[in-house]
Amino acid sequence: MAIGKTTLYKRVLAASGLSRIFVDGVLRRACARANVNVDTMTPEGLRKALPYIEDSLRIYLPPDEAERRIGAIRKFAE
C-alpha cells in the first residue's frame, strides 16, 4: 500500500539527491527494470527496485554522496 498523500515513490525522489529536472525519468526507468510500478510502490517493491536505483544513483552522484543517498532510501524499504 502506498504511504498516504506523500507516496513512497515521492519520498525516494526527494531522498535521491538528483536534479528535479531528470530525477523522475531516471528513477521510473530504474523501477521499470525491476517491474515495480512507482504509482503503487510499497516497501517490498522498493526492496526489489533498490539494486537498479542504486546503480542509477552511482552513475549521477559522486561515490560518497551516492552511498549516503542510497542509505537514506534503504530506510524506506524497512
PLY file of the C-alpha trace (Angstrom):
ply
format ascii 1.0
element vertex 78
property float x
property float y
property float z
element edge 77
property int vertex1
property int vertex2
end_header
0.00 0.00 0.00
1.29 3.47 -0.85
2.03 5.77 2.06
-0.70 8.44 2.29
-0.54 11.61 0.23
3.25 11.56 0.19
3.80 8.36 -1.68
6.78 6.17 -1.05
7.98 6.97 -4.56
7.89 10.71 -3.82
9.99 10.10 -0.73
12.50 8.18 -2.83
12.58 11.03 -5.36
13.29 13.56 -2.63
15.96 11.41 -0.98
17.78 10.67 -4.24
19.65 13.96 -4.42
19.20 14.14 -8.18
18.05 17.23 -10.02
14.28 17.65 -10.25
14.72 18.12 -13.98
15.51 14.47 -14.62
15.08 12.50 -11.37
11.60 11.21 -12.23
12.73 9.70 -15.53
15.86 8.16 -14.02
14.00 6.53 -11.15
10.99 5.46 -13.21
13.36 3.62 -15.59
15.16 2.00 -12.66
11.85 0.83 -11.20
10.61 -0.37 -14.58
13.70 -2.59 -14.89
12.62 -4.19 -11.61
9.00 -4.40 -12.79
7.88 -2.07 -9.97
5.01 0.37 -10.52
6.05 3.71 -8.99
2.43 4.79 -8.52
1.73 1.91 -6.15
5.24 1.33 -4.78
5.39 -0.49 -1.46
8.40 -1.14 0.77
8.57 -4.61 -0.80
8.58 -3.10 -4.29
11.28 -0.66 -3.24
13.41 -3.55 -1.97
13.02 -5.18 -5.38
13.97 -1.95 -7.19
16.85 -0.97 -4.90
19.66 -2.58 -6.93
18.52 -0.67 -10.03
18.04 2.58 -8.13
21.47 2.19 -6.56
23.08 1.63 -9.97
21.37 4.74 -11.31
22.44 6.93 -8.41
26.03 5.75 -8.74
26.06 6.98 -12.33
24.96 10.52 -11.46
26.39 11.18 -7.99
29.91 11.20 -6.54
30.60 7.91 -4.68
30.28 9.28 -1.14
27.09 11.18 -1.98
25.60 8.15 -3.73
26.24 5.92 -0.71
24.70 8.46 1.65
21.60 8.83 -0.53
21.29 5.06 -1.02
21.43 4.60 2.75
18.57 7.05 3.21
16.47 5.33 0.54
17.12 1.88 2.02
15.45 3.04 5.25
12.18 3.47 3.37
12.28 -0.23 2.42
12.29 -1.41 6.06
0 1
1 2
2 3
3 4
4 5
5 6
6 7
7 8
8 9
9 10
10 11
11 12
12 13
13 14
14 15
15 16
16 17
17 18
18 19
19 20
20 21
21 22
22 23
23 24
24 25
25 26
26 27
27 28
28 29
29 30
30 31
31 32
32 33
33 34
34 35
35 36
36 37
37 38
38 39
39 40
40 41
41 42
42 43
43 44
44 45
45 46
46 47
47 48
48 49
49 50
50 51
51 52
52 53
53 54
54 55
55 56
56 57
57 58
58 59
59 60
60 61
61 62
62 63
63 64
64 65
65 66
66 67
67 68
68 69
69 70
70 71
71 72
72 73
73 74
74 75
75 76
76 77
